[in-house]
Each structure stands twice: as C-alpha cells, then as structure tokens.
Amino acid sequence: MTQNEIEGFLSGRKNKTGNSLMNIRFKKRADIDGIIIRSTDFEDLKEKNFWRIILLKDLSLWENTHNIHLSRIFNGHDFKKLVYSNR
C-alpha cells in the first residue's frame, strides 16, 4: 500500500487514544493484529512509508508503559489491506 492509502485509512475511525486495533494483511507473510502508534519519529517514518506497530500480544503492556521497544517497524509497501478489528 502507498503512504497515502495508509494515511487515508488512519484518518478514518479511531478510538479515544488515537489508535485503533486493526488486522494488517501482508502480501507475502502471515497477517498480524495490532495498532499503528504515533511516536516521536512518526513523521520521519511515514515519509518513507514505514509504520511503527504494537502487536496485539504486547498491547496491554504497551498501554501501561508506552515502551517504544515493544513496537516493530514494518514497510507499508508490504501491506495488502488494513481492516479494523473488533478484538
């Protein structure tokens, strides 16, 4: 997906913290559930179509600590589709 497609998706529905749980479908790997977070390097990463994601398994710990080391960075070009999740 392009940076503009991902930004358009993110500008839609969001929860009260500004992040929304989503299912991220990839072209060549297994899908993941998580949230894209806005960290201090968000704009720099976004320009390069990279996105910092907290996986669902780490979400509760991240909500308590906001530890940036719990995140992983993914290339948006590898995304096939983003879908909001109800988990």
A tleap script that builds the chain and sets N, CA, C and O, in Angstrom:
source leaprc.protein.ff14SB
mol = sequence {
  NMET THR GLN ASN GLU ILE GLU GLY PHE LEU
  SER GLY ARG LYS ASN LYS THR GLY ASN SER
  LEU MET ASN ILE ARG PHE LYS LYS ARG ALA
  ASP ILE ASP GLY ILE ILE ILE ARG SER THR
  ASP PHE GLU ASP LEU LYS GLU LYS ASN PHE
  TRP ARG ILE ILE LEU LEU LYS ASP LEU SER
  LEU TRP GLU ASN THR HIE ASN ILE HIE LEU
  SER ARG ILE PHE ASN GLY HIE ASP PHE LYS
  LYS LEU VAL TYR SER ASN CARG
}
set mol.1.N position { 0.849 -1.176 0.000 }
set mol.1.CA position { 0.000 0.000 0.000 }
set mol.1.C position { 0.895 1.238 0.000 }
set mol.1.O position { 2.026 1.204 0.484 }
set mol.2.N position { 0.379 2.307 -0.539 }
set mol.2.CA position { 1.131 3.554 -0.551 }
set mol.2.C position { 0.928 4.303 0.758 }
set mol.2.O position { 0.021 4.007 1.535 }
set mol.3.N position { 1.788 5.268 0.976 }
set mol.3.CA position { 1.687 6.110 2.173 }
set mol.3.C position { 0.320 6.795 2.223 }
set mol.3.O position { -0.294 6.864 3.288 }
set mol.4.N position { -0.158 7.295 1.098 }
set mol.4.CA position { -1.443 7.995 1.058 }
set mol.4.C position { -2.611 7.071 1.373 }
set mol.4.O position { -3.558 7.480 2.045 }
set mol.5.N position { -2.556 5.835 0.899 }
set mol.5.CA position { -3.622 4.873 1.197 }
set mol.5.C position { -3.672 4.565 2.695 }
set mol.5.O position { -4.749 4.486 3.284 }
set mol.6.N position { -2.507 4.394 3.299 }
set mol.6.CA position { -2.451 4.087 4.732 }
set mol.6.C position { -2.897 5.293 5.547 }
set mol.6.O position { -3.651 5.146 6.509 }
set mol.7.N position { -2.439 6.482 5.170 }
set mol.7.CA position { -2.868 7.701 5.866 }
set mol.7.C position { -4.374 7.888 5.777 }
set mol.7.O position { -5.011 8.265 6.760 }
set mol.8.N position { -4.948 7.629 4.610 }
set mol.8.CA position { -6.395 7.736 4.440 }
set mol.8.C position { -7.131 6.787 5.358 }
set mol.8.O position { -8.155 7.143 5.940 }
set mol.9.N position { -6.613 5.580 5.489 }
set mol.9.CA position { -7.222 4.605 6.389 }
set mol.9.C position { -7.119 5.079 7.836 }
set mol.9.O position { -8.086 4.982 8.592 }
set mol.10.N position { -5.955 5.588 8.221 }
set mol.10.CA position { -5.746 6.024 9.605 }
set mol.10.C position { -6.571 7.253 9.962 }
set mol.10.O position { -6.906 7.449 11.131 }
set mol.11.N position { -6.901 8.073 8.990 }
set mol.11.CA position { -7.673 9.281 9.284 }
set mol.11.C position { -9.150 8.975 9.495 }
set mol.11.O position { -9.922 9.859 9.868 }
set mol.12.N position { -9.542 7.732 9.259 }
set mol.12.CA position { -10.927 7.306 9.497 }
set mol.12.C position { -11.173 7.090 10.979 }
set mol.12.O position { -10.663 7.836 11.814 }
set mol.13.N position { -11.945 6.080 11.302 }
set mol.13.CA position { -12.362 5.772 12.673 }
set mol.13.C position { -11.162 5.500 13.582 }
set mol.13.O position { -10.262 4.739 13.223 }
set mol.14.N position { -11.156 6.127 14.758 }
set mol.14.CA position { -10.112 5.906 15.750 }
set mol.14.C position { -10.746 5.801 17.117 }
set mol.14.O position { -11.815 6.359 17.365 }
set mol.15.N position { -10.083 5.087 17.997 }
set mol.15.CA position { -10.611 5.030 19.357 }
set mol.15.C position { -10.144 6.239 20.155 }
set mol.15.O position { -9.424 7.085 19.625 }
set mol.16.N position { -10.537 6.334 21.408 }
set mol.16.CA position { -10.287 7.536 22.202 }
set mol.16.C position { -8.811 7.826 22.435 }
set mol.16.O position { -8.461 8.965 22.743 }
set mol.17.N position { -7.927 6.831 22.299 }
set mol.17.CA position { -6.499 7.070 22.497 }
set mol.17.C position { -5.807 7.521 21.220 }
set mol.17.O position { -4.615 7.830 21.238 }
set mol.18.N position { -6.538 7.563 20.111 }
set mol.18.CA position { -5.943 7.952 18.842 }
set mol.18.C position { -5.373 6.780 18.072 }
set mol.18.O position { -4.844 6.950 16.973 }
set mol.19.N position { -5.478 5.598 18.639 }
set mol.19.CA position { -5.004 4.390 17.970 }
set mol.19.C position { -6.162 3.424 17.836 }
set mol.19.O position { -7.048 3.394 18.690 }
set mol.20.N position { -6.164 2.642 16.788 }
set mol.20.CA position { -7.233 1.668 16.578 }
set mol.20.C position { -6.638 0.309 16.274 }
set mol.20.O position { -5.691 0.188 15.497 }
set mol.21.N position { -7.203 -0.708 16.895 }
set mol.21.CA position { -6.769 -2.074 16.647 }
set mol.21.C position { -7.179 -2.474 15.236 }
set mol.21.O position { -8.327 -2.288 14.831 }
set mol.22.N position { -6.230 -3.022 14.503 }
set mol.22.CA position { -6.513 -3.407 13.128 }
set mol.22.C position { -5.844 -4.722 12.786 }
set mol.22.O position { -4.886 -5.143 13.435 }
set mol.23.N position { -6.365 -5.355 11.763 }
set mol.23.CA position { -5.747 -6.534 11.184 }
set mol.23.C position { -4.968 -6.043 9.975 }
set mol.23.O position { -5.527 -5.416 9.075 }
set mol.24.N position { -3.681 -6.332 9.963 }
set mol.24.CA position { -2.822 -5.908 8.866 }
set mol.24.C position { -2.524 -7.138 8.023 }
set mol.24.O position { -1.922 -8.105 8.489 }
set mol.25.N position { -2.955 -7.077 6.787 }
set mol.25.CA position { -2.760 -8.196 5.865 }
set mol.25.C position { -1.582 -7.869 4.958 }
set mol.25.O position { -1.494 -6.784 4.382 }
set mol.26.N position { -0.690 -8.829 4.849 }
set mol.26.CA position { 0.528 -8.645 4.076 }
set mol.26.C position { 0.462 -9.403 2.756 }
set mol.26.O position { -0.322 -10.339 2.594 }
set mol.27.N position { 1.297 -8.979 1.825 }
set mol.27.CA position { 1.365 -9.645 0.528 }
set mol.27.C position { 2.042 -11.008 0.634 }
set mol.27.O position { 1.617 -11.965 -0.014 }
set mol.28.N position { 3.104 -11.101 1.454 }
set mol.28.CA position { 3.917 -12.321 1.447 }
set mol.28.C position { 4.200 -12.884 2.834 }
set mol.28.O position { 5.165 -13.631 2.996 }
set mol.29.N position { 3.406 -12.558 3.824 }
set mol.29.CA position { 3.614 -13.104 5.165 }
set mol.29.C position { 2.283 -13.209 5.878 }
set mol.29.O position { 1.264 -12.739 5.373 }
set mol.30.N position { 2.286 -13.819 7.045 }
set mol.30.CA position { 1.050 -14.001 7.811 }
set mol.30.C position { 0.510 -12.658 8.300 }
set mol.30.O position { 1.274 -11.729 8.564 }
set mol.31.N position { -0.809 -12.569 8.416 }
set mol.31.CA position { -1.460 -11.361 8.924 }
set mol.31.C position { -1.109 -11.162 10.393 }
set mol.31.O position { -0.775 -12.113 11.099 }
set mol.32.N position { -1.192 -9.901 10.845 }
set mol.32.CA position { -0.992 -9.590 12.257 }
set mol.32.C position { -2.117 -8.679 12.726 }
set mol.32.O position { -2.744 -7.989 11.923 }
set mol.33.N position { -2.368 -8.683 14.028 }
set mol.33.CA position { -3.284 -7.737 14.655 }
set mol.33.C position { -2.454 -6.800 15.504 }
set mol.33.O position { -1.541 -7.233 16.207 }
set mol.34.N position { -2.769 -5.513 15.442 }
set mol.34.CA position { -2.031 -4.542 16.230 }
set mol.34.C position { -2.522 -3.137 15.968 }
set mol.34.O position { -3.551 -2.928 15.325 }
set mol.35.N position { -1.765 -2.172 16.479 }
set mol.35.CA position { -2.087 -0.763 16.268 }
set mol.35.C position { -0.859 -0.040 15.729 }
set mol.35.O position { 0.274 -0.386 16.064 }
set mol.36.N position { -1.090 0.951 14.905 }
set mol.36.CA position { -0.024 1.836 14.452 }
set mol.36.C position { 0.034 2.978 15.455 }
set mol.36.O position { -0.972 3.640 15.709 }
set mol.37.N position { 1.213 3.207 16.023 }
set mol.37.CA position { 1.334 4.242 17.052 }
set mol.37.C position { 2.022 5.481 16.491 }
set mol.37.O position { 2.789 5.416 15.531 }
set mol.38.N position { 1.720 6.603 17.121 }
set mol.38.CA position { 2.350 7.876 16.770 }
set mol.38.C position { 3.448 8.152 17.790 }
set mol.38.O position { 3.188 8.659 18.881 }
set mol.39.N position { 4.662 7.815 17.420 }
set mol.39.CA position { 5.808 8.043 18.290 }
set mol.39.C position { 6.520 9.314 17.835 }
set mol.39.O position { 6.065 9.992 16.913 }
set mol.40.N position { 7.635 9.631 18.484 }
set mol.40.CA position { 8.357 10.859 18.142 }
set mol.40.C position { 8.897 10.834 16.714 }
set mol.40.O position { 9.110 11.888 16.114 }
set mol.41.N position { 9.118 9.646 16.170 }
set mol.41.CA position { 9.639 9.530 14.808 }
set mol.41.C position { 8.550 9.227 13.781 }
set mol.41.O position { 8.852 8.813 12.662 }
set mol.42.N position { 7.291 9.428 14.153 }
set mol.42.CA position { 6.170 9.073 13.282 }
set mol.42.C position { 6.272 9.742 11.913 }
set mol.42.O position { 6.144 9.071 10.889 }
set mol.43.N position { 6.498 11.039 11.884 }
set mol.43.CA position { 6.541 11.771 10.606 }
set mol.43.C position { 7.710 11.313 9.742 }
set mol.43.O position { 7.563 11.163 8.529 }
set mol.44.N position { 8.873 11.090 10.359 }
set mol.44.CA position { 10.038 10.626 9.598 }
set mol.44.C position { 9.790 9.250 8.989 }
set mol.44.O position { 10.104 9.011 7.823 }
set mol.45.N position { 9.226 8.352 9.787 }
set mol.45.CA position { 8.932 7.012 9.286 }
set mol.45.C position { 7.862 7.053 8.197 }
set mol.45.O position { 7.963 6.359 7.185 }
set mol.46.N position { 6.835 7.875 8.420 }
set mol.46.CA position { 5.721 7.967 7.472 }
set mol.46.C position { 6.203 8.423 6.093 }
set mol.46.O position { 5.726 7.923 5.075 }
set mol.47.N position { 7.140 9.364 6.056 }
set mol.47.CA position { 7.671 9.854 4.782 }
set mol.47.C position { 8.294 8.734 3.957 }
set mol.47.O position { 8.303 8.786 2.728 }
set mol.48.N position { 8.815 7.719 4.649 }
set mol.48.CA position { 9.461 6.592 3.974 }
set mol.48.C position { 8.531 5.390 3.854 }
set mol.48.O position { 8.947 4.318 3.415 }
set mol.49.N position { 7.261 5.575 4.248 }
set mol.49.CA position { 6.244 4.521 4.230 }
set mol.49.C position { 6.603 3.372 5.176 }
set mol.49.O position { 6.380 2.199 4.875 }
set mol.50.N position { 7.168 3.747 6.331 }
set mol.50.CA position { 7.412 2.797 7.411 }
set mol.50.C position { 6.459 3.128 8.544 }
set mol.50.O position { 6.134 4.294 8.771 }
set mol.51.N position { 6.012 2.099 9.257 }
set mol.51.CA position { 4.990 2.277 10.284 }
set mol.51.C position { 5.367 1.501 11.533 }
set mol.51.O position { 5.717 0.323 11.457 }
set mol.52.N position { 5.294 2.165 12.690 }
set mol.52.CA position { 5.624 1.542 13.975 }
set mol.52.C position { 4.352 0.902 14.523 }
set mol.52.O position { 3.346 1.579 14.730 }
set mol.53.N position { 4.407 -0.414 14.758 }
set mol.53.CA position { 3.220 -1.182 15.130 }
set mol.53.C position { 3.445 -1.912 16.446 }
set mol.53.O position { 4.491 -2.524 16.663 }
set mol.54.N position { 2.443 -1.835 17.320 }
set mol.54.CA position { 2.409 -2.634 18.543 }
set mol.54.C position { 1.519 -3.834 18.248 }
set mol.54.O position { 0.351 -3.672 17.893 }
set mol.55.N position { 2.063 -5.030 18.393 }
set mol.55.CA position { 1.292 -6.247 18.143 }
set mol.55.C position { 0.272 -6.466 19.252 }
set mol.55.O position { 0.465 -6.015 20.382 }
set mol.56.N position { -0.795 -7.147 18.930 }
set mol.56.CA position { -1.874 -7.409 19.880 }
set mol.56.C position { -1.356 -8.061 21.157 }
set mol.56.O position { -1.821 -7.725 22.246 }
set mol.57.N position { -0.411 -8.982 21.048 }
set mol.57.CA position { 0.102 -9.679 22.227 }
set mol.57.C position { 0.835 -8.736 23.187 }
set mol.57.O position { 0.938 -9.034 24.377 }
set mol.58.N position { 1.344 -7.606 22.692 }
set mol.58.CA position { 2.071 -6.643 23.519 }
set mol.58.C position { 1.237 -5.419 23.881 }
set mol.58.O position { 1.722 -4.524 24.572 }
set mol.59.N position { -0.001 -5.371 23.426 }
set mol.59.CA position { -0.821 -4.170 23.560 }
set mol.59.C position { -1.095 -3.778 25.013 }
set mol.59.O position { -0.967 -2.603 25.359 }
set mol.60.N position { -1.465 -4.718 25.860 }
set mol.60.CA position { -1.787 -4.365 27.249 }
set mol.60.C position { -0.554 -3.840 27.980 }
set mol.60.O position { -0.660 -2.900 28.767 }
set mol.61.N position { 0.603 -4.429 27.733 }
set mol.61.CA position { 1.838 -3.940 28.353 }
set mol.61.C position { 2.178 -2.547 27.833 }
set mol.61.O position { 2.586 -1.680 28.607 }
set mol.62.N position { 2.015 -2.325 26.530 }
set mol.62.CA position { 2.308 -1.016 25.950 }
set mol.62.C position { 1.374 0.057 26.511 }
set mol.62.O position { 1.811 1.181 26.758 }
set mol.63.N position { 0.101 -0.272 26.715 }
set mol.63.CA position { -0.846 0.706 27.253 }
set mol.63.C position { -0.445 1.157 28.652 }
set mol.63.O position { -0.737 2.287 29.044 }
set mol.64.N position { 0.218 0.291 29.407 }
set mol.64.CA position { 0.663 0.652 30.757 }
set mol.64.C position { 2.011 1.360 30.768 }
set mol.64.O position { 2.236 2.242 31.596 }
set mol.65.N position { 2.906 0.989 29.863 }
set mol.65.CA position { 4.280 1.503 29.916 }
set mol.65.C position { 4.631 2.485 28.803 }
set mol.65.O position { 5.513 3.324 28.983 }
set mol.66.N position { 3.969 2.397 27.673 }
set mol.66.CA position { 4.310 3.165 26.465 }
set mol.66.C position { 5.780 2.981 26.094 }
set mol.66.O position { 6.434 3.906 25.610 }
set mol.67.N position { 6.280 1.782 26.327 }
set mol.67.CA position { 7.657 1.419 25.997 }
set mol.67.C position { 7.778 1.221 24.487 }
set mol.67.O position { 7.193 0.295 23.924 }
set mol.68.N position { 8.533 2.090 23.848 }
set mol.68.CA position { 8.679 2.073 22.396 }
set mol.68.C position { 9.354 0.787 21.905 }
set mol.68.O position { 9.210 0.413 20.741 }
set mol.69.N position { 10.081 0.124 22.783 }
set mol.69.CA position { 10.785 -1.103 22.406 }
set mol.69.C position { 9.843 -2.285 22.197 }
set mol.69.O position { 10.267 -3.337 21.718 }
set mol.70.N position { 8.583 -2.124 22.548 }
set mol.70.CA position { 7.589 -3.165 22.291 }
set mol.70.C position { 7.093 -3.134 20.846 }
set mol.70.O position { 6.399 -4.050 20.403 }
set mol.71.N position { 7.448 -2.087 20.119 }
set mol.71.CA position { 6.950 -1.925 18.747 }
set mol.71.C position { 7.881 -2.588 17.739 }
set mol.71.O position { 9.040 -2.888 18.021 }
set mol.72.N position { 7.325 -2.802 16.559 }
set mol.72.CA position { 8.089 -3.279 15.408 }
set mol.72.C position { 7.794 -2.338 14.248 }
set mol.72.O position { 6.701 -1.779 14.157 }
set mol.73.N position { 8.760 -2.166 13.375 }
set mol.73.CA position { 8.597 -1.279 12.223 }
set mol.73.C position { 8.394 -2.130 10.973 }
set mol.73.O position { 9.158 -3.055 10.695 }
set mol.74.N position { 7.338 -1.789 10.225 }
set mol.74.CA position { 7.004 -2.507 9.003 }
set mol.74.C position { 6.969 -1.534 7.831 }
set mol.74.O position { 6.649 -0.357 7.997 }
set mol.75.N position { 7.299 -2.037 6.648 }
set mol.75.CA position { 7.230 -1.263 5.421 }
set mol.75.C position { 5.804 -1.331 4.882 }
set mol.75.O position { 5.277 -2.420 4.659 }
set mol.76.N position { 5.183 -0.184 4.673 }
set mol.76.CA position { 3.817 -0.129 4.174 }
set mol.76.C position { 3.657 -0.736 2.790 }
set mol.76.O position { 2.561 -1.157 2.419 }
set mol.77.N position { 4.732 -0.784 2.030 }
set mol.77.CA position { 4.667 -1.386 0.692 }
set mol.77.C position { 4.296 -2.867 0.768 }
set mol.77.O position { 3.724 -3.419 -0.172 }
set mol.78.N position { 4.625 -3.504 1.893 }
set mol.78.CA position { 4.324 -4.930 2.072 }
set mol.78.C position { 2.886 -5.185 2.507 }
set mol.78.O position { 2.437 -6.331 2.517 }
set mol.79.N position { 2.152 -4.118 2.870 }
set mol.79.CA position { 0.760 -4.287 3.294 }
set mol.79.C position { -0.115 -4.570 2.077 }
set mol.79.O position { 0.054 -3.966 1.017 }
set mol.80.N position { -1.040 -5.488 2.248 }
set mol.80.CA position { -2.027 -5.750 1.195 }
set mol.80.C position { -3.335 -5.046 1.521 }
set mol.80.O position { -3.979 -4.477 0.639 }
set mol.81.N position { -3.730 -5.088 2.806 }
set mol.81.CA position { -5.001 -4.497 3.206 }
set mol.81.C position { -4.988 -4.242 4.707 }
set mol.81.O position { -4.377 -4.990 5.469 }
set mol.82.N position { -5.670 -3.174 5.123 }
set mol.82.CA position { -5.866 -2.866 6.539 }
set mol.82.C position { -7.352 -2.979 6.841 }
set mol.82.O position { -8.189 -2.466 6.099 }
set mol.83.N position { -7.668 -3.655 7.937 }
set mol.83.CA position { -9.062 -3.850 8.330 }
set mol.83.C position { -9.161 -3.613 9.823 }
set mol.83.O position { -8.394 -4.195 10.591 }
set mol.84.N position { -10.105 -2.756 10.260 }
set mol.84.CA position { -10.296 -2.564 11.700 }
set mol.84.C position { -10.761 -3.858 12.327 }
set mol.84.O position { -11.588 -4.575 11.763 }
set mol.85.N position { -10.225 -4.153 13.498 }
set mol.85.CA position { -10.526 -5.395 14.200 }
set mol.85.C position { -11.382 -5.106 15.425 }
set mol.85.O position { -11.271 -4.036 16.022 }
set mol.86.N position { -12.226 -6.041 15.798 }
set mol.86.CA position { -13.080 -5.887 16.979 }
set mol.86.C position { -12.525 -6.612 18.194 }
set mol.86.O position { -13.214 -6.701 19.211 }
set mol.87.N position { -11.315 -7.129 18.126 }
set mol.87.CA position { -10.733 -7.884 19.237 }
set mol.87.C position { -10.401 -7.010 20.400 }
set mol.87.O position { -9.903 -7.497 21.415 }
savepdb mol mol.pdb
quit
